[in-house]
Amino acid sequence: MRRPPAKTDQWADHYTQKAKKDRFPARSVYKLQEIQRRYRLIGKGNKILDLGCFPGSWLLYAADLVGKNGQVVGVDLKTVSIKLPANTRMFTGSILDPDKAMETAVGPGYFFYAHDTEGIFTYISPSTKTVTGYTEEEFLKHYQTYLTDNPINKETVRHTNRSLAGEQQPPYEVEMIHKDGHNARLEVSEIPIFNTNGDVIAVEGICQDITPRIQADDTLHTLVESMVGLTGQAYFDKVTCELCRWFDADAAYIGRLTDGNQMETLSMVLDGENLLEYRYRLEGTPCQAVVDSGTCFYIYIVALI
């Protein structure tokens, strides 16, 4: 499928001039700005991976959205020459040949891939074994081989077909069968690859394991259902007890910020016991980073926050 010819008009000229005025290297930033305005996909403290990040407009815009406690990582075959914020890193190269620094920046729970126009994987990064249980050799099959019958996978086929038609797709979810037998949920971000004639020759992308997040969402949904009919202190105590039970945690609490940058617990469970009126100063604690970055969801390495 050939890339459609570019269209130029007065609006393109308008946004090109606007980008220069706003100090962005390209007008494409306003596409992301419109997506963000409609769907609020990026929030404070998020970690963003921008595949095909040249010339860097999206990096700059995303860096501002995630804030100082977030992180933006860009990858492209071309080097981005603009000055990037402190929370942003750019790697020149292919995601199919990541060096150790790139893999470290992206973080755990990811693997890179490429498939041809028939949907057959031609490359899988070694980290796939950690995420899916399969070796690189075992995964070099058609992309539908390990998919479950979950209805969301119908959208997987649709997005893949559109990528093969040369259309950039938003991130989407797939459900696959892990080698140990359980169902794993992945979030996919991918881009079509064109040859010099404008024909799509492959699709490259990255998969993130979001199974822990989905399980946590299901757990919290069940927890909320169990709260029906409870009010006041009984409600808060039930929540903290259930959080410890569901997540096999030693402690859980619900708190509120008070004057003087202090946290005051409304309910707290520690080693199976309810504690009353526990207070502490936020300064220098992990909670301070969470409060500063807004609403966050940490899947991995919570102990290192």
Secondary structure, DSSP 8 states (H G I E B T S, - for coil): -B-------HHHHHHHHHHHHTT-S-TTHHHHHHHHHHH----TT-EEEEET-TT-HHHHHHHHHH-TT-EEEEEESS---S---TTEEEEES-TTS--HHHHHHH-SSEEEEEE-TTSBEEEE-TTHHHHHS--HHHH-SBTTTTB-S-THHHHHHHHHHHHHTT-----EEEEEE-TTSSEEEEEEEEEEEE-TTSBEEEEEEEEEE-HHHHHHHHHHHHHHHHTTT--HHHHHHHHHHHHHHHHT-SEEEEEEEETTTEEEEEEEEETTEEE-S-EEE-TTSHHHHHHHH-S----S-GGG-
